[in-house]
Amino acid sequence: MRQFATIAINAFMELIRQPVYLLLTTASAAFIVFLSGVAYFGFGDDPKMVQDMALAVTFLAGLLGAVLSSSSSVAREIRTGTALAVMAKPVSRTQFLLAKYIGLAGALALMTYINLIACLLASRNAFDSYGDADVKSIFTFLGGITLAYAMGGFSNYFLRRTFVSDAVFSLTAVLTAAFFLICSYNRPVGRDPGQAMDRVTPFADGVDWRMIGVVLLLLFAIWVIAALAIACSTRLDVIPTLAICSGVFLLGLMSDYLLGRAAGEGSLIAKVVYNLVPNWQQFWMADALEKDKPGVPFQYVGLAFTYMVCYTGAALSAALWLFEDRELS
């Protein structure tokens, strides 16, 4: 158990030290907040459009992060011989692969948490054609990103610590503090007659907390993608892994349309493929953010978690089967 925990922690730290991880996390969070500062003239549906786009960016960032991180964690270590050196000690292939997945899942959860903060801020800042962009909040968030990078640079220059990992941890802490600071700001209200542009608003006014449940479901989907990426990385490099995971992602988005009807009509092949391909629509619950809806029910989150555990277990079982006779020398 000690070896398992050590490999998982090392895998987590190794992944958050990758520059691509920091850039992907920062770019996705900053882009989500940027989306909330643009006027779309959506006939009153601007806030919902912003939320949908923020969720899409979170999902795509998780997809890219899962593929790139899994290839860096498994495929590269097999190619460079690091995996062989680890398993020369009393560590089985099962322990190695499962620990790598736990570390990858933790890194993706941290990325999704930072994007969740950006999504909550975007839900607060979204405005319709009668409103104005909350420029103060956007610059506070971007200033938090700059401060986190400065803290990483300070620790790297003066303390000789790793810049990327310190910047990631600083980003997590600073953006969390920046979110609560922004929630204390007064929101700009519309230009309708009789409304003041800078009236006092309650703490966290306008934040759509229902997005926590929706983003949690996206995290489940990202963990499923990570398991598939781990399975591919046992045999393939980053480009083929990205191609396969992207194909599974696109096929899963259209599985109801392409396979659902044929499976319902009794086609055996359609049933098999329909059950093998993950149905991402089960994790995409943006409709729960419609007005007058309570959000994602707790029971549904439990069912989605069960689906994720079962599919992840099947994908990791396939990964172990592929990895069992993989030549490591």
C-alpha positions in Angstrom: 0.0 0.0 0.0 2.9 2.3 0.7 4.3 1.8 -2.7 0.9 2.4 -4.3 0.5 5.7 -2.4 4.1 6.8 -3.3 3.6 6.1 -7.0 0.2 7.9 -7.0 1.6 11.0 -5.3 4.6 11.1 -7.5 2.4 10.7 -10.6 0.2 13.6 -9.4 3.3 15.9 -8.7 4.9 14.9 -12.0 1.7 15.8 -14.0 1.3 19.2 -12.3 4.9 20.0 -13.1 4.2 19.7 -16.8 4.2 23.2 -18.5 1.3 22.1 -20.7 -0.8 21.4 -17.6 -0.3 24.9 -16.3 -0.9 26.5 -19.6 -4.1 24.5 -20.3 -5.5 25.2 -16.8 -4.7 28.9 -17.0 -5.9 29.3 -20.6 -9.2 27.5 -20.0 -10.0 29.4 -16.8 -9.1 32.8 -18.3 -11.1 32.1 -21.5 -14.2 31.1 -19.4 -14.1 34.4 -17.5 -13.5 36.3 -20.8 -16.6 34.7 -22.2 -18.7 36.4 -19.5 -17.5 39.9 -20.5 -18.8 39.8 -24.1 -22.2 41.0 -25.2 -24.0 38.4 -27.3 -27.4 40.1 -27.9 -29.0 36.7 -27.3 -32.6 38.1 -26.7 -32.3 37.5 -22.9 -30.6 34.2 -23.1 -27.1 35.6 -22.8 -26.4 34.2 -19.3 -27.5 30.7 -20.4 -25.2 31.0 -23.4 -22.3 32.0 -21.2 -22.9 29.0 -18.9 -23.1 26.5 -21.8 -19.9 27.8 -23.4 -18.1 27.7 -20.0 -19.1 24.1 -19.5 -18.0 23.2 -23.0 -14.6 24.8 -22.4 -14.3 22.9 -19.1 -15.1 19.6 -20.8 -12.7 20.1 -23.7 -9.9 21.2 -21.4 -10.5 18.0 -19.4 -10.3 15.9 -22.6 -7.0 17.4 -23.7 -5.6 17.3 -20.2 -6.6 13.6 -19.8 -4.9 12.6 -23.1 -1.8 14.7 -22.7 -1.3 13.8 -19.1 -1.9 10.0 -19.5 0.6 9.9 -22.4 3.1 11.8 -20.3 2.5 9.6 -17.3 2.4 6.1 -18.9 3.6 6.1 -22.6 6.6 8.3 -22.0 7.7 6.3 -19.0 7.4 3.1 -20.9 9.4 4.6 -23.8 12.2 6.0 -21.6 12.5 2.9 -19.4 11.3 4.6 -16.1 8.4 2.1 -15.8 10.9 -0.8 -16.0 13.0 0.8 -13.2 9.9 1.2 -11.0 8.7 -2.4 -11.5 12.2 -3.7 -10.8 11.2 -3.1 -7.2 8.4 -5.0 -5.5 5.7 -3.2 -7.5 3.3 -5.1 -9.7 2.0 -3.9 -13.0 -1.4 -3.6 -11.5 -0.2 -1.4 -8.7 1.8 0.7 -11.2 -1.1 1.4 -13.6 -3.8 1.9 -11.0 -1.5 4.3 -9.0 -0.8 6.2 -12.2 -4.6 6.5 -12.8 -5.2 7.8 -9.3 -2.5 10.5 -9.7 -4.0 11.4 -13.1 -7.5 11.6 -11.6 -6.2 13.9 -8.9 -4.5 16.2 -11.3 -7.7 16.4 -13.5 -9.8 17.1 -10.4 -7.5 20.1 -9.5 -7.8 21.4 -13.1 -11.6 21.0 -13.0 -11.8 22.8 -9.6 -10.0 25.8 -11.0 -12.3 25.8 -14.0 -15.3 25.5 -11.6 -14.2 28.7 -10.0 -14.1 30.4 -13.4 -17.5 28.9 -14.3 -19.1 30.3 -11.1 -17.6 33.7 -11.7 -18.8 33.6 -15.3 -22.4 32.8 -14.1 -22.1 35.9 -11.9 -20.7 38.2 -14.5 -23.0 37.2 -17.4 -25.3 40.0 -18.6 -27.9 40.6 -21.2 -28.3 43.4 -23.7 -29.5 45.8 -20.9 -26.4 45.1 -18.7 -22.7 45.9 -18.7 -19.6 43.8 -18.3 -18.2 43.6 -14.8 -14.7 44.8 -15.9 -13.6 45.2 -12.3 -14.3 41.5 -11.6 -12.6 40.3 -14.8 -9.4 42.3 -14.1 -9.4 41.1 -10.5 -9.5 37.5 -11.8 -6.7 38.1 -14.3 -4.7 39.9 -11.6 -5.0 36.8 -9.5 -3.6 34.7 -12.3 -0.7 37.2 -12.7 -0.1 37.1 -8.9 0.0 33.3 -8.9 2.6 33.3 -11.7 4.6 35.9 -9.8 4.5 33.7 -6.7 5.7 30.7 -8.7 8.5 32.8 -10.2 9.5 34.1 -6.7 9.8 30.6 -5.3 11.7 29.4 -8.3 14.2 32.2 -8.2 14.8 32.6 -4.5 13.9 29.2 -3.1 15.0 27.0 -6.1 11.7 25.3 -6.2 9.9 24.1 -9.3 8.1 27.0 -11.0 5.2 25.1 -12.6 4.0 23.1 -9.6 4.3 26.2 -7.3 2.4 28.2 -9.9 -0.4 25.6 -10.0 -0.8 25.6 -6.2 -0.6 29.3 -6.0 -3.2 29.6 -8.8 -5.5 27.3 -6.8 -5.2 29.4 -3.6 -5.2 32.8 -5.2 -8.1 32.2 -7.5 -10.2 30.8 -4.7 -9.5 34.0 -2.7 -10.1 36.2 -5.7 -13.5 34.5 -6.3 -14.6 35.3 -2.7 -13.3 38.8 -3.1 -15.2 39.3 -6.3 -18.4 38.0 -4.7 -18.1 41.0 -2.3 -18.2 43.5 -5.1 -21.3 45.3 -6.2 -22.6 44.1 -9.5 -23.4 46.5 -12.3 -27.1 46.4 -12.9 -28.9 47.2 -16.1 -29.6 50.5 -17.8 -33.4 50.4 -17.3 -34.9 53.6 -15.9 -34.9 53.7 -12.2 -32.0 51.3 -11.7 -28.8 52.5 -10.2 -25.6 51.4 -11.9 -23.8 50.8 -8.7 -26.3 49.7 -6.1 -25.3 47.6 -3.1 -25.8 43.9 -3.8 -25.7 40.9 -1.4 -22.6 38.7 -1.1 -22.2 36.3 -4.1 -25.2 37.9 -5.8 -25.8 36.3 -9.2 -23.6 33.3 -8.6 -25.4 30.2 -10.0 -24.4 27.6 -7.4 -26.2 24.9 -9.4 -23.1 24.8 -11.7 -21.3 22.8 -8.9 -23.4 19.8 -9.6 -23.2 20.2 -13.4 -19.4 20.5 -13.3 -19.1 17.5 -10.9 -20.8 15.4 -13.6 -18.3 16.7 -16.2 -15.5 15.7 -13.8 -17.0 12.1 -13.9 -16.9 12.2 -17.7 -13.3 13.5 -17.6 -12.3 10.6 -15.4 -13.9 8.2 -17.8 -11.9 9.7 -20.6 -8.7 9.5 -18.5 -9.3 5.7 -18.0 -9.7 5.3 -21.8 -6.5 7.4 -22.4 -4.6 5.2 -19.9 -5.7 2.1 -21.7 -4.5 3.6 -25.1 -1.2 4.9 -23.6 -0.2 1.4 -22.6 0.3 0.6 -26.3 0.3 3.9 -28.2 1.9 7.4 -28.1 0.2 10.7 -27.6 -1.1 11.4 -31.2 -2.8 8.0 -31.7 -4.2 8.2 -28.1 -5.6 11.7 -28.8 -7.1 10.5 -32.1 -8.8 7.5 -30.5 -10.1 9.4 -27.5 -11.4 12.2 -29.7 -13.2 9.6 -31.9 -14.7 8.0 -28.8 -15.7 11.4 -27.5 -17.5 12.4 -30.8 -19.1 9.0 -31.2 -20.4 9.1 -27.6 -21.9 12.5 -28.2 -23.9 11.1 -31.1 -24.5 7.6 -29.8 -28.2 8.2 -29.1 -28.8 9.4 -32.6 -26.6 6.9 -34.4 -27.1 3.8 -32.3 -29.9 4.4 -29.9 -32.8 3.8 -32.3 -31.2 0.8 -33.9 -30.5 -0.7 -30.5 -34.1 -0.1 -29.5 -35.3 -1.9 -32.6 -33.3 -5.1 -31.7 -30.1 -4.8 -33.7 -27.5 -6.9 -31.8 -24.5 -5.0 -33.2 -26.0 -1.6 -32.4 -26.7 -2.8 -28.8 -23.1 -4.0 -28.3 -21.6 -0.8 -29.7 -24.1 1.4 -27.9 -23.2 -0.2 -24.5 -19.4 -0.1 -25.2 -19.3 3.6 -26.2 -19.7 6.0 -23.2 -22.8 8.1 -23.5 -21.6 11.6 -22.7 -25.1 13.0 -22.7 -25.6 11.3 -19.3 -22.9 13.7 -17.9 -24.0 16.8 -19.8 -26.8 18.4 -17.7 -26.7 22.0 -18.8 -30.5 21.9 -19.1 -30.6 21.8 -15.3 -29.4 25.4 -15.3 -32.6 26.6 -16.9 -34.6 29.2 -15.0 -36.9 27.9 -12.2 -35.1 24.5 -12.2 -33.5 23.3 -8.9 -30.3 21.9 -10.5 -29.0 18.4 -10.8 -30.8 16.0 -8.3 -28.6 14.3 -5.8 -29.9 10.9 -6.8 -28.8 11.6 -10.4 -25.3 12.4 -9.3 -25.2 9.1 -7.4 -26.3 7.2 -10.5 -23.8 9.0 -12.7 -21.1 8.2 -10.2 -22.0 4.6 -10.3 -22.0 4.6 -14.1 -18.6 6.3 -14.0 -17.1 3.7 -11.6 -18.4 0.8 -13.7 -17.1 2.2 -17.0 -13.8 3.3 -15.5 -13.4 -0.2 -13.9 -14.0 -1.8 -17.3 -11.5 0.6 -19.1 -8.8 0.0 -16.5 -9.4 -3.7 -16.7 -8.7 -3.5 -20.5 -5.7 -1.3 -19.7 -4.3 -4.0 -17.3 -4.9 -6.7 -19.9 -3.0 -4.6 -22.6 -0.2 -3.7 -20.1 0.3 -7.3 -18.8 2.4 -8.5 -21.7 3.8 -5.1 -22.8 7.5 -5.2 -23.4 9.1 -2.5 -21.2 12.8 -2.8 -22.1 
